[in-house]
């Protein structure tokens, strides 16, 4: 059973490993610097569907099917699918999983959905209830653009602080035992809102949430930024990452071994993305496609994965509310780690 | 602050954040954007003038020529939107391609294209004016106000 280490940090008792991952992305992400690491790069944004919403569901379904094939598990063996996306009422995920004979937990924490899913899955497995769980998250540039911002063909200029929503669906299989990488421990974030109201500057809004969760995690585990091979934040993008780095430094955690999924996925010198990438599918695919492989090759052995989410809606921001943000941290290691606290 | 310390004061954290985020805020390229807007906006307007002159050259009265020019520009703006080109121009041109009437056409057609999947009535029909609607409403309201001022000016002086 998972135990509370200290504060809001929990450590898993048994071995819970991320057994396999699958990443499916859109064409624009395929052109990015991580393009060659993704399992599937779709040639077209619409993916032979009638609407972008259907395309997102199809992409998510593909990623689950691919995952089950790669891990050679069937529907019977899989206890639950835990996942979500950015659309209203998380329809992209629901429509994707309706064709599977696997129970489903729909979750939403915006772009932090993926680490939230990892936390829930690992708790379920460590309790002994589940043997295998699929965690999934997706986002699509065109569906998000339609829902949160403006029509796709509208000829306006996005502010320099804006981020591009990643088209992609990432799924992973979390299982008991296995050969790792292991989910070692995690910290649940709390909603942080420092009054930032600009929906076109979400990296900046989410940075304090990431920093708060990181400081909480470091303090609870008595670790430091340098105790991890890599600290990977989810979609703060260039600006948000710089803010997070500076804040961490001021609070006594300096270090360069921190980077961000939204910064890695695009090459802003050639791709028109302003500040970088975002979306639930961003960190899911950067982790599944790229970082997971580095962990398997033992080039990264200890990872602190902190996905961040901006929990706003179009209504809340039109009513001039500030943006509540969240960050959930998961420590993923090749060797199990114990803490002296 | 010493190592391994938690955030003690929310207020101090907020102040630290505000200071650091202000410093790091990504800045738009004002000069480049202004130059691009000037060039593209100017090109569209010159094109409009060219069309108008040609039509006048065919012997059309000036007022009719202005109307036909508008129609031609709206047609061009709509077509470029439908083919997915206008947003690429707008990305670089900014106000240069929004302000002319081609931008107005773009704001209507882009909505129509986007919400086609939600059906012809509540999708295309209703959502078509999401962006252009407010422009029409406030243009009408401001014309009332200025009309009133103009009228009162005439009465008083």
Interface residues (C-beta under 8 A of the other chain):
Chain A: X50 X51 X52 X53 X146 X150 X151 X152 X153 X154 X155 X156 X157 X158 X159 X160 X161 X194 X195 X196 X201 X204 X207 X208 X212 X215 X216 X218 X219 X222 X224 X238 X239 X242 X243 X246 X247 X250 X251 X252 X253 X272 X274 X275
Chain B: X1 X2 X3 X4 X5 X6 X7 X13 X14 X16 X17 X18 X20 X21 X23 X24 X25 X26 X27 X28 X29 X33 X81 X82 X84 X86 X87 X88 X89 X90 X91 X92 X93 X94 X97 X98 X103 X106 X107 X109 X110 X111 X113 X114 X115 X117 X130 X131
